[in-house]
Amino acid sequence: MAVRPVLRMGHPLLLQRAQPIATVHEPWLATLLQDLRDTMQALDGAGLAAPQIGESVQLVIFGGGVNPRYPEAPLIPPTVLINPVLTPLSDELEEGWEGCLSLPGMRGLVPRYRHLRYQGWDEHGAPIDRSVSGFHARVVQHECDHLLGILYPMRMPDLTHFGYQDTLFPGESSAPSD
Ligand code: NI
């Protein structure tokens, strides 16, 4: 069990393209995955990408049980996604509020594809191929952007909808997705 520090916006590693993972049956990968899970759980994240804990490889995790920070969010199955490939299933965009453990306390209104297919591999090397919509699609796009060196403010067309959560939403605690 290891909860690792989450890099914050400004760290150059968050702006790098992550390297593909060549083989899944590696002890370092099992350790990294456990650290990701421990860190996400400790911080109540909706998802976490390996570069956020300092490892620039193409691995993200997301989903799981009800998140106390996002109690209204639809359930997403707990997912380990390696070397993801994302394909929008239509041009339709949807705006939604996002946060990120690398920008603690901040929220921004971000357009994302509403309908998305994502492919990749799980930690056992089994293929993943899902077509999803809405919040699930948003979380996947947010997490996989971390593997491209993209943080959500870089996806925002209008920075007037970017600020501190407690100022934007006094008394509230809901917004997708870290
Ligand atoms: Ni994030």
Residues whose N, C-alpha, C, O or C-beta is under 5 A from the ligand:
A	BS01	NI	G99 C100 L101 D178
